[in-house]
Each structure stands twice: as C-alpha cells, then as structure tokens.
Amino acid sequence: MSCSRQPVGRRRALAAGTGLVTGAFLPLAGASRTAAAAPARESPLAAAPGYTNPVIWQDFADIDVIRVGATYYASASTMHYSPGAPVLRSYDLVNWEIAGHSVPTLDFGAKYDLNGGRGYVRGIWASSLAYRPSNRTFYWLGQIDFARTYVYTATAAEGPWSRLTTISTPYYDAGLLVDSDDTLYVAYGNTTISVAQLSRDGRSQVRTQQVFTTPSSVGTLEGARFYKINGQYYIFLTRPANGQYILKSSSGPFGPYTMRQVLLDLRGPIPGGGVPHQGGLVQTQSGAWYYLAFVDAYPGGRMPALAPVTWTPDGWPVVQLVNGAWGTSYPSPAVPTPPRQVTPMTGVDTFDGTTLKPRWEWNHNPDNTKWSVDNGLTLRTATVTNDLYWARNTLTHRIQGPTSTATVELDFSAMRDGDRAGLALLRDSSAWIGVKRDGGATRVVMVNGLTMDSNWNTTGTGTEVASAPVSGGRIRLRASADIRPGAPRPGTFSYSTGGTAFTRLGPAFSMGNDWRFFMGYRFALFNHATQALGGAVRVTRFELSTP
C-alpha cells in the first residue's frame, strides 16, 4: 500500500476524490498482456459451488497467508488501530477467526497515544507473517512511518508477541521468506524492488540489493510477498489497485528476475467492488494452491477473497476464473476435517472474563488506567475534548458485510455533566447515537457531521440533529450499516429504553465510499468528557447481527 509520501503508488494510481469503480483501470500504453503470459484461465471445476466470496466480509487488507501444519494463518493491516496486525486462523481457508495480534501496542511515538499528535492512516501498513520451523517461531515484520522496520516474534500465533528487533532500513510493503536453509530474506519496495538478507537471529540486516525495476509500461508494483517454490524464488507484487504480477528467479533470492502478469482489470466477486489484488499464495496439505487477495469494497473496507491457482509447466501461477471473472463461488478446498469450529466474527460479546476478545481494536493506543473488563466493559472518561477523533479509549469493531447491525446495552448511571458516550459509525466522516449529560439532564442524541480533511485533521466536531429525554440508567443503542460497495450507503441509528421495541433517531447517515482513509467504517464504543474527567459507563452486552 502507498501514501502521499511515496513518489508513486496507490494515491497516484487511483483517481482522487472518488471511490474505486470496477473496470475503471485500463492497461497503460505499451503494456503487453500477451507477452505477460500466464493469463488467468477458466476452471473446469468452477460449476460446483462450495464456498462463496468474499470468504471474510470484514475489513482485512494487505493479506499475508501461510500454513503451519494443518492450520492457516493470515495477517492484515490495521493502521492506527491498537493492538495492530491481527492474526487470523483457519483450518480450511474459508472459515476464519481472529486469534490475536502481532503488535501488542503501537509504541512508535506519542501520536499513536493521541498525545500531542494523531496517527490516523499511519501505523501498521502492509506487513508480513512467516513461520520458522527451526525454532518453531512465528515472525511478523513491518515498517513504520517510513523510518524503520520492526520484527515481532511468538511461539504461538495467538501470542504473546514480543519485539525481537528494530532494523534501520524501512522495508516498505515487505514479504518475509524463511528459505529452505533457514536463511531469512525480505523482499520490499515500491516500483524499485529490493531483497535484504537478515542475520541468522533475524535481528539485523546483512545485505540488501535492488533486484528489479518495474517497467514504465506497468507503472507501480508494491505489496511484496516472497516465496521459494520448487527451487524457484518468486516475488508476488500488486499493481494498485487493479493488477497482480509475479517475478521469478532460478538463480537465487537476489535474481535476476523475470516478470509475468497474473491478472489485470479482472472483474471481482463483489458487485460494485474492485479488482482482487495484494494478497498471498498458500499451498494446502494435498498440494493444491490458492490465492487469498482483497477486494476494495468501500465504505466497508477491503474484503478477503479466495481463488484456486494452478501452475504452468514452466512454473508460473494461473488464477482459475469463472465466466472470465474471479469466482463468486468455487469448490471448497480439499482439507482434513477441521479439529473444531472457528469462533464466529459475528454474535454476542458480554465481555465475560477480564480481557477483551481479539475482535476488538482501539482507535490509537488506549489509556489502560481508564478501562477494564470484568464481566462487562467499563469505559472511564480518558480525555476532555469536544472532538471524538481526539478522544482516547474509543473501542472499535469491524462491520460485517453486506449489511449488519450492532446493538449495545449501556449503563450510563455514572456519567457526569459534559460526558458523551455511545455507539458510532467511525471513519473520516462519522456519526453516532449516544447519551449526553448536561446540567443534570440526560438525553439520547444522534450526531453527524464529524469530519476530517485529507490530512486527517478535524474539520467538524459534529452537529446534534435529533434527541429525546431519557431517565433511569440503562439504554440500548443500535447502529445499522449497509456497506455494499459502489456508492455511498446509509447508516441508521435507533434506541430502546425498555422492552424489545427500538425507536429510530435522526436521519440516515451517508457513509462515503472514498478509499483514501484506507480502513473501512467501524462500529465504535466511546465515552469522553467535555468538562472534566471522572465519569464512566459500563457496556454489558454487544451484539453484531446480520439479516
């Protein structure tokens, strides 16, 4: 992935100010699709549906995917959300759960604490997940702020993860390879692709060398994934946001490499969404290969999609298509019976126990003295501000597509004057439903008009557009979100003070489908002060449901 600081990349490749439109990209002048060889090919098995794309209809982008024994793991970008770099787990490549996070806290500077600065659209970008059999250790590697690279390790994918080292070279959009001789290599770069060799212990760089320059006819390549397959070295690269290419070397990890096109302007499996790209290749226990990519599908984000891959006799991957497109469905991968069902990404969380489940991520690092879990989530006010984008301890949850509803049971009896607590649809343009306490009076309100500019500075702190008085100390808040891509979509809010009936509050909120914030809309729980700290709310139940 790219940002405005890169000389070329996604911001330049996409049209500014609009969401991604399927088919909007055409081959650049001089590009030869026939010379690229290894075109996508029809699958004779595609008529037998087994699973449906997207395999995860939640926002998990820049995917790296591996298999360790009978278990599949994937990692994704999380930007300014903390903890970062979720580790997903599956036993069949189709059904996934969140196992943990590779980056426990974004301790990369005060801005990730909302302390004098903000880290929106920074933090955990495209990174890499690998497993090293020699020491039975998982590795996560990623660069932060174009300044340096961090490596974290764990002996179990769910953690605990700890920082192994910091490397002064920023390995942009890195792919980590554990070679058959146990050497660690990193492929990285934007347009100019390099390979670095790490020390035996993975703590430092031994050597780095440029291995490929993207032809001007192709444009930008980034998002490296690094493989050794049948003695050949491969660097799998994306052309944001409509193509996928691959480099191959028969002479070692430092090349020379030759390039072929894997896909370009391929119709994706989500109506209104983009071209599947920037993911990883993985082999099943039976020897079959699959490509787990993501599809731009704003306002919800970037959704993982899975397709089978075959190989040409001379060693190039071919994505299997259905009617000339990435299939909406394919036969399920032939894998052993899973040892258990994975934990659903929807359903009820009563915040049982004393820790948050890995489905939750904070907007920036939280103030850990101001929240707790003890068979319920307590959020004490951590910031005095009238700007939700500056408020610490806002807890987020991905939205399930294509449509879903979040319902929260909130105890607001310990709120103080000036406090604001509730449930938001959070992005660079946001809205919320919640409780305001002012002058001893309590109201349920719907607020919209929370906005940021293109530099992620606040331009609107919100306007109250509807309200109703409430009494007692408990309320249920509800937000419903339509995240089908291709156009701005509605989000609606409602509340209940008793029984099962909900009352709609306020107009529909339009969730924009611009890509430039990268992360999709999320449900968010918040409690912040506008006058003084000391208030608290308690969330006793959160339910994410689909129609």
Order of alpha helices (4+ residues) and beta strands (2+ residues): alpha-alpha-beta-beta-beta-beta-beta-beta-beta-beta-beta-beta-beta-beta-beta-beta-beta-beta-beta-beta-beta-beta-beta-beta-beta-beta-beta-beta-beta-beta-beta-beta-beta-beta-beta-beta-beta-beta-beta-beta-beta-beta
